[in-house]
Every structure is written in C-alpha cells, then in structure tokens.
Amino acid sequence: MKRFFSKRSSQRSQLQYFNTTLDTQIEYDSQRDNLNIIKLKTPIIGVPIIVQIFIEYFDRDDILKTEGLFRTTGSIKQVKLLKDDIETSGLINLYKDESDLLTLTSLFKLWLRELQDGVIPNEDYIKMEAAQDSLELFKIALDTLSRYHWETLRYISQFLLKLSSFSEENKMNVNNICIVFGPTLIKSDMDSLDSQVVLNDNIKNSQILELILTNFDYLFDTDSLSNLNSPTQMNLKQSFDSLSSISNDVVLNEMENLQVDNVVKKTVQSFFGSNRKKSMMMVDFYHYI
C-alpha cells in the first residue's frame, strides 16, 4: 500500500503545517526536506502539499461513496493526537491503521479552519459577496485572488465537485457540501457570539461557495480572455491594487452621474466602503463601465 512519509528534522517545529497563512505554507513546502520524497500522483504547484496529500487520499471511489463524508465529525482527541504527531514529526502518513476516516476528514477541515487568511481571505470575500448578482463581476472578483489562493481554491473546488458526483451514495450534494465547507474555506472577519449572526454569516459563506461550484467551468476557465493570466485581467488586477486617494463620496457621486448599473454600483460601493486599500483606479473603472 502506498505510503506518504518524510524524514525527521530539527527544523520541523519551525516548519509547521497548521495555523499559518497560505503563503507561509507554500514557503515552508519549499524548505521541507521531504519535498522530493512525498510521491503525489499529480503535483500542483501553488497548492500546499498537505492539501494535496489529504485530497489524493480522499479521492478514491470507496471513500467518496461513504455516507455523510465530511459531515460527520471524528473524535476530538484522535484529531488532536494526529495533528500533534504531524507537527512534531513531519510525518504525514494517512494510511496509519489507527487513523480512521472520520479523524482524517475532521483533521482536513481543521487545517482549513486554522488557515489564518483562509483559502478565500476576508477582503476577497467582501468583493465576491458584493459581486454575486453578476457572474461576470464575480469572476473578476475571484480572479483577483492571489495566485496561491486561486490555485488552492480551484484544486479543492474540483475535488468537491467530484465528491458531489457520488451524492447518491454519500448524500453529499452541492448544497450539503457548501454548508460544510463554506465556513471553513472563507475567512470572514465576523466576530460575534450571537448564534443568529454566526448562522447568517455561515449561510452567506455557503452561498458564495455554491456559486463557485455551480459555475466552476466558467469561473476557472483558463482559456477565457478574462482568466487570471490574460493581459486584460492582469491590468485589472494591477488597478485593483493601485488606487489610494480618491474618496468614497467622489466615487459614488460619479457613479450616480453616469447612471451606473446597480450591480456594478453595489460592487464598487463595497470595494470603497471597506477599511482596506482602495480597489480600482478611476480611469480604469470608467473604462470598464
């Protein structure tokens, strides 16, 4: 039986797998002494090794047909033990006899939850939420994800779609999958102890993920003119990062004068209303509309 393994190293405690940012994980992967030892079927550059190991393990028909896969929670104690073992030894062996499937699925979801910036960071979530009424604008918002976040989201989403194709057996259709994974993939800055507020936020996260999964081919179409690497999209991404001085009132007033479509107005209002670096240069915004 195929095993994933790595050598022990004195640097292991410094190159942790859990509770880091996504960029940090990619950087750590380049420093790990097991980079050339772990055998992945189809290595994907820009996706954390631990994510690929988990998904390749789960991506087997016998596992994908398991009823309630990812919905049922494993033992908290066993999850913690396996997590600690991975962190202290660097050994990612998902085929250990004592590691049951519920423990592994719970550990994978824990890794996602502990990712400090999320697969979809909060600032990107804000843009996607504002653009969800227009698939074209939603794609533009999604394409402004950083490379590693885009690649990782695409990789996980592709697996989740395959998981949904076994819904007759596993009872995990797209809606159920999004209820489970929406809140774990998206990093929301919502900070409330109110159960209703938390529930509403989770519903919004699930809706964003469902939009991504149900429109996967369009949103991640790398042959499209608006894809991540096209000149048009690269220019748009650069302009998302370049505006820093125009006030919100000026922008919104100008949109009123131009009779901008409500969907675009809602999207831009969200961009400029958030406490973050401004998102577009006005000249590019006028050109876009």
C-alpha positions as CSV (number, residue, x, y, z in Angstrom):
1,M,0.0,0.0,0.0
2,K,1.3,3.4,-1.0
3,R,2.6,5.5,2.0
4,F,3.4,9.1,2.3
5,F,6.4,9.8,4.5
6,S,9.2,12.2,5.3
7,K,12.4,12.4,7.3
8,R,12.6,13.8,10.7
9,S,14.3,17.1,11.0
10,S,15.4,19.5,13.7
11,Q,13.6,22.2,11.8
12,R,10.2,20.5,11.9
13,S,8.8,22.6,14.8
14,Q,9.6,25.8,12.8
15,L,8.0,24.5,9.6
16,Q,4.6,23.9,11.0
17,Y,1.7,22.6,8.9
18,F,-1.2,24.1,10.9
19,N,-2.2,27.7,11.9
20,T,-0.2,29.6,9.2
21,T,-1.1,31.7,6.2
22,L,-1.3,30.1,2.8
23,D,1.7,31.9,1.5
24,T,3.7,30.6,4.5
25,Q,2.7,27.1,3.8
26,I,4.0,27.3,0.2
27,E,7.2,28.8,1.5
28,Y,7.6,26.1,4.1
29,D,6.9,23.4,1.5
30,S,9.9,24.7,-0.5
31,Q,12.1,24.3,2.6
32,R,10.9,20.9,3.8
33,D,13.4,18.0,3.4
34,N,10.6,15.7,2.3
35,L,9.6,17.7,-0.8
36,N,11.1,15.2,-3.2
37,I,10.2,12.1,-1.1
38,I,6.4,12.6,-0.9
39,K,5.0,11.0,-4.0
40,L,1.9,12.7,-5.3
41,K,0.1,11.4,-8.4
42,T,-0.3,14.9,-9.9
43,P,1.7,17.6,-8.0
44,I,0.1,21.0,-8.4
45,I,2.5,24.0,-8.0
46,G,0.9,26.6,-5.7
47,V,-1.2,24.3,-3.7
48,P,0.1,23.3,-0.2
49,I,1.5,19.7,-0.1
50,I,-0.7,18.8,2.9
51,V,-3.8,19.7,1.0
52,Q,-2.8,17.6,-2.0
53,I,-2.0,14.6,0.3
54,F,-5.3,14.8,2.0
55,I,-7.3,15.1,-1.2
56,E,-5.4,12.4,-3.0
57,Y,-6.2,10.1,-0.1
58,F,-9.9,11.0,-0.1
59,D,-10.1,10.8,-3.9
60,R,-10.9,7.1,-4.1
61,D,-14.3,5.7,-5.1
62,D,-14.6,3.6,-1.9
63,I,-14.1,6.7,0.2
64,L,-16.1,9.1,-1.9
65,K,-19.1,6.7,-1.6
66,T,-19.0,7.0,2.2
67,E,-22.3,8.3,3.5
68,G,-22.0,11.6,5.3
69,L,-18.4,12.1,4.3
70,F,-17.0,15.3,5.8
71,R,-20.4,16.0,7.5
72,T,-19.8,13.5,10.4
73,T,-17.2,14.6,13.0
74,G,-14.4,12.4,14.3
75,S,-13.1,12.1,17.8
76,I,-11.6,15.4,19.0
77,K,-9.0,13.5,21.0
78,Q,-7.9,11.5,18.0
79,V,-7.8,14.5,15.7
80,K,-5.6,16.4,18.2
81,L,-3.2,13.4,18.5
82,L,-2.8,13.1,14.8
83,K,-2.3,16.8,14.4
84,D,0.4,16.8,17.1
85,D,2.1,13.8,15.5
86,I,2.2,15.6,12.1
87,E,3.6,18.8,13.7
88,T,6.2,17.2,15.8
89,S,7.5,14.5,13.4
90,G,6.6,16.0,10.0
91,L,5.3,12.5,9.1
92,I,2.1,12.8,7.0
93,N,1.0,9.2,6.8
94,L,-2.7,9.0,6.3
95,Y,-2.6,5.2,6.0
96,K,-1.9,4.5,9.6
97,D,-4.2,1.7,10.9
98,E,-5.2,3.8,13.9
99,S,-6.2,6.8,11.7
100,D,-9.9,6.2,10.9
101,L,-11.6,8.1,8.1
102,L,-13.6,10.4,10.4
103,T,-10.4,11.5,12.1
104,L,-8.8,12.3,8.7
105,T,-11.8,14.3,7.4
106,S,-12.0,16.2,10.6
107,L,-8.3,17.0,10.6
108,F,-8.5,18.3,7.0
109,K,-11.4,20.6,7.9
110,L,-9.4,21.7,11.0
111,W,-6.4,22.6,8.8
112,L,-8.8,24.8,6.6
113,R,-10.3,26.5,9.7
114,E,-6.9,27.2,11.2
115,L,-5.5,28.7,8.0
116,Q,-5.0,32.3,9.2
117,D,-6.1,34.1,6.0
118,G,-8.4,31.3,4.7
119,V,-8.5,29.9,1.2
120,I,-10.7,32.9,0.4
121,P,-9.4,35.8,2.5
122,N,-11.9,38.3,4.0
123,E,-11.1,41.1,1.7
124,D,-11.7,38.9,-1.3
125,Y,-14.9,37.5,0.3
126,I,-16.2,41.1,0.6
127,K,-15.7,41.6,-3.2
128,M,-17.2,38.3,-4.1
129,E,-20.3,38.9,-1.9
130,A,-20.9,42.3,-3.5
131,A,-20.5,40.9,-7.0
132,Q,-22.6,37.7,-6.6
133,D,-25.5,39.1,-8.6
134,S,-23.4,39.3,-11.7
135,L,-21.4,36.2,-12.8
136,E,-19.1,38.4,-14.9
137,L,-18.2,40.7,-12.0
138,F,-18.0,37.7,-9.6
139,K,-15.4,36.1,-11.9
140,I,-13.4,39.4,-11.9
141,A,-13.5,39.4,-8.1
142,L,-12.4,35.8,-7.9
143,D,-9.6,36.4,-10.4
144,T,-8.1,39.0,-8.1
145,L,-7.2,36.3,-5.6
146,S,-3.5,35.9,-5.2
147,R,-2.0,33.0,-7.2
148,Y,-1.7,30.5,-4.3
149,H,-5.3,31.2,-3.1
150,W,-6.7,30.9,-6.6
151,E,-4.8,27.6,-7.3
152,T,-5.8,26.2,-3.9
153,L,-9.4,27.2,-4.3
154,R,-9.6,25.7,-7.8
155,Y,-7.9,22.4,-6.6
156,I,-10.3,22.0,-3.6
157,S,-13.4,23.0,-5.6
158,Q,-12.6,20.5,-8.3
159,F,-12.4,17.8,-5.6
160,L,-15.7,18.9,-4.0
161,L,-17.4,18.7,-7.4
162,K,-16.2,15.1,-7.8
163,L,-17.4,14.4,-4.2
164,S,-20.9,15.7,-5.2
165,S,-20.9,13.3,-8.2
166,F,-21.3,10.5,-5.7
167,S,-24.2,12.1,-3.8
168,E,-26.5,9.2,-4.5
169,E,-24.2,7.1,-2.2
170,N,-22.7,9.7,0.2
171,K,-25.7,12.0,0.5
172,M,-23.4,15.0,-0.1
173,N,-24.9,17.1,-2.9
174,V,-23.5,20.5,-3.7
175,N,-25.8,22.2,-1.2
176,N,-24.7,19.9,1.7
177,I,-21.0,20.3,0.7
178,C,-21.3,24.1,0.7
179,I,-22.9,24.0,4.2
180,V,-19.9,22.1,5.5
181,F,-17.1,23.8,3.5
182,G,-18.3,27.3,3.0
183,P,-17.4,28.5,6.5
184,T,-14.1,26.6,6.5
185,L,-12.8,27.9,3.2
186,I,-13.8,31.5,3.7
187,K,-12.2,33.8,6.3
188,S,-14.8,36.2,7.5
189,D,-14.0,39.0,9.9
190,M,-17.4,38.5,11.5
191,D,-16.8,38.5,15.3
192,S,-19.9,37.8,17.2
193,L,-21.2,35.5,19.9
194,D,-24.7,35.9,18.7
195,S,-25.7,32.5,17.3
196,Q,-28.1,34.1,14.7
197,V,-25.3,36.4,13.4
198,V,-23.0,33.4,13.1
199,L,-25.7,31.4,11.3
200,N,-26.4,34.2,8.8
201,D,-22.7,34.5,8.1
202,N,-22.3,30.8,7.5
203,I,-25.2,30.9,5.1
204,K,-23.6,33.7,3.1
205,N,-20.3,31.7,3.0
206,S,-22.2,28.6,1.8
207,Q,-23.9,30.7,-0.9
208,I,-20.6,32.0,-2.2
209,L,-19.1,28.5,-2.4
210,E,-22.2,27.2,-4.1
211,L,-21.9,29.9,-6.7
212,I,-18.3,28.9,-7.3
213,L,-19.0,25.2,-7.6
214,T,-22.1,25.5,-9.8
215,N,-20.2,27.8,-12.2
216,F,-16.8,26.1,-11.9
217,D,-16.1,25.7,-15.6
218,Y,-16.7,29.4,-16.3
219,L,-15.0,30.8,-13.3
220,F,-11.8,28.8,-13.6
221,D,-11.7,28.7,-17.4
222,T,-8.0,29.3,-18.0
223,D,-8.6,29.7,-21.8
224,S,-11.0,32.6,-21.2
225,L,-9.9,36.1,-22.1
226,S,-10.7,37.2,-18.6
227,N,-8.7,34.4,-17.0
228,L,-6.0,35.0,-14.3
229,N,-3.1,35.3,-16.7
230,S,-4.7,37.3,-19.6
231,P,-3.4,40.8,-20.3
232,T,-6.8,42.3,-19.7
233,Q,-7.2,40.6,-16.3
234,M,-3.6,41.3,-15.3
235,N,-4.2,45.0,-15.9
236,L,-7.4,44.9,-13.9
237,K,-5.7,43.1,-11.1
238,Q,-3.0,45.8,-11.1
239,S,-5.5,48.5,-11.0
240,F,-7.3,46.8,-8.1
241,D,-4.1,47.4,-6.1
242,S,-3.2,50.9,-7.2
243,L,-6.0,53.3,-6.1
244,S,-5.2,55.0,-2.8
245,S,-6.5,58.6,-2.7
246,I,-10.0,59.0,-4.2
247,S,-12.7,59.4,-1.6
248,N,-15.7,57.2,-1.4
249,D,-18.2,60.1,-1.9
250,V,-16.5,61.2,-5.1
251,V,-16.7,57.7,-6.5
252,L,-20.3,57.1,-5.6
253,N,-21.4,60.6,-6.8
254,E,-19.7,60.0,-10.1
255,M,-21.5,56.7,-10.4
256,E,-24.8,58.4,-9.9
257,N,-23.9,61.0,-12.6
258,L,-23.0,58.1,-15.0
259,Q,-26.2,56.2,-14.2
260,V,-24.1,53.1,-13.4
261,D,-25.8,49.7,-13.3
262,N,-27.0,48.8,-9.8
263,V,-24.9,45.6,-9.7
264,V,-21.7,47.5,-10.6
265,K,-22.6,50.2,-8.1
266,K,-23.2,47.7,-5.3
267,T,-19.9,46.0,-6.1
268,V,-17.8,49.2,-6.2
269,Q,-19.6,50.6,-3.1
270,S,-18.5,47.5,-1.2
271,F,-14.9,47.9,-2.5
272,F,-14.7,51.5,-1.5
273,G,-16.7,51.1,1.7
274,S,-14.3,48.6,3.3
275,N,-11.4,49.7,5.5
276,R,-8.7,48.5,3.2
277,K,-6.5,49.7,0.3
278,K,-8.7,51.2,-2.5
279,S,-9.5,48.7,-5.2
280,M,-9.6,50.4,-8.6
281,M,-8.1,53.4,-10.4
282,M,-11.0,55.6,-11.5
283,V,-9.8,55.8,-15.1
284,D,-9.9,52.0,-15.4
285,F,-13.3,51.9,-13.6
286,Y,-14.7,54.4,-16.1
287,H,-13.2,52.4,-19.0
288,Y,-14.8,49.2,-17.6
289,I,-18.3,50.5,-17.3
